[in-house]
Amino acid sequence: MKKIISIILIFCLNFSFAQVKWMTIEEALKAQKENPRKILIDFYADWCGPCKIMDKKTYGHQIIADILNESYYPVKFNAEEKKPVQIFGRTFSNPDTEHKKGKNSLHEFTQYMNVGAVPSTVFLDESGGPITILQGELSAKELEPYLELISKNLYKKIRSGQQWEDYQKKFKSKIKD
């Protein structure tokens, strides 16, 4: 009986984790035309340990998943993607994948978004224009104020380092340590 209860609990726990509804960049830009929202792009690489931690602990956090699913079109993009993407009226590819030795080459879209390291988080406005980039691994508590700041257009009001510090002091996190 204990084994059955344990199996049921494990099964329930696996489905209780937060799920971000990830899209491709093409899907997000298409959805934006019908229902404008900001886009968050998670640039990652398959070999990247901090990317995997963010995937599990940051994007797997219920509050972060809820904000992303409600206020953004969340996109996962492999920074070393081999397939071409057609967006912004052009085709981005990764032509160096066959000839590059050692470190994998960055996709042209990754370079276009000014991403030089993973993990990186890029925010685009409702028309696909860049807002900002956050480089490095972020915890859920570190990412949350940015999600709120950008989704509510508060970033347009912050003009100085002091205003940013004031915002951070006033921000009431929903995430408990």
N, C-alpha and C positions, 0 to 999 in steps of 0.2 A: 504493500500500500504506500509506503514511504517513497518507493521508487517512482510510482505513478504520479504522486503529488509533485515530486521533484521535477519530473519530465514536463508536467503541465506548467509549473512555474517557469522553467527555463524557456519553454515555448512562448509563454506570455511575455516574458521579459524581452525576447528577441523582437517582438512586434510592438513593444511599447516605446522603442527609441524613436526620436524625432526623425522625420524624413523630409529633406529638402526635395522639392520637385525640380530637379535639374533639367535644363534644356540645352540645345546646341545654340550657338550664336545666331545661326540662320533662323531658327525657330523663334528666338527672343526678338530679333529685329522684325520679323513678320508679325508677331503678337503685338509689338509696340505700335504698329500701324493701325491696328483695330482698337487697342486699349492702351494708350500711352502710360508707361511706367518706366522707372529707372531700371537699369540692368546692372547686376553685380556679376563680374567674371572672376572665377577662381582659376588662376593659371597654376598648373601643377605639372609634375613629371612623375612617371611611374616609379622611378628609383628614389624619390624624395621622401625621406623620413618625416620631416616637419609637415609636409603636405598631408601625409597619412594621419598624423596626429590631429591636424586641423580638421580633416574630414570626419574623424571620429568624435573628437571632443568639442570642437567649435561648431561645425555645421551639424553635428549630431545633437547639440543642445536644443531642447524643446523651444526655448524662447527665441533663439537665433533662427531656427527653422520656421517658426511662426512668422517672424518679421519678414524673412526672405520670401516666403510663400504668399504673404499678403501684400507686401509693398514693392516687391522687385520681380524681375524676371531673372532668376538665378541661372548662371551658365558655368559649366565646367569646361575648361579648355586645356588640353595637353599642350604644354609649351613646345614640345618636340613633335607635335602631330605630323604625320606623314601625308595625310590626305589634304587636298586643296579645299579651300572654302571660298565661296563667292558671296561677297558682301560689300557694301559701300560702292557698288558699281565696278568692282574689280575682283580679280582672282588672286588670293594669297596662297602660296604653296611652300613647300620645304624642299627645294631642289638639291640641297646638299646631303640629303639622307643617304644616297648611294655612295658618295665619294668621301665622306667625312670619316676620319679615323679617330678613335678615342671618344671624347665627349660628343654626345648627340647634338646635332645642329638645331637651332631655334627656328620655329616656323615663322614665315614672314609676317603673319598676323600678330604673333607674339612680339616681334620687333616693332611693328607698326604701333602697337599699344605701349611701346617703350618699356617693356618688361625684359629685364636682364637677369633676373634671378627668380627662383621659385621657393616657397610659395609667394605669389603676389595677388593682390585683390584690386581689381580695377572697377571703378564706378562710371557708368555712362548715363547721360541724361535721357529724357524722354524722346529725343530725336537721334540718339546714338552718339552724341558728342561726349568727349571725355570730361569727367569732373575731377577725379583724382586717382592716385594709385597708392596702395599701402603695401610695402614690401616686408616680407618676413612672416614668421609664424605668429598668429594672433590667437589669444584665448577668447572664449566667448565673452568674457567680461571686458576685454580690450576692444573687441569688434563692435559690441552692442552700441556704444555711444555714436560711432560713425554711422551705423545703420539708421539710427533715429535722426541724426543730424542731416544726413543726405536725403532720406526719404521725405522729410518734412521741409526741405529747402532751407533749413536754418543755416547751412553753410554759406548761403548768399549774404547773410548778415554779419558774418564774422570777418573782420578786416585786419585783425592784429593778433599777435601772440597772446596778449592780455585777454582779449575777448574769448579766445579759445580756452584759456585757463579758467576763465569765469564760467564758460559753458560746462567744462568738465566738473567743476565744483558743484554746480547746480544740478547736473544730470543725476537723476535717480535711477540707478540700475535695478532691473527686475531680477538680475542674476545674483544669487547668493553664493558666496564662496563655499 
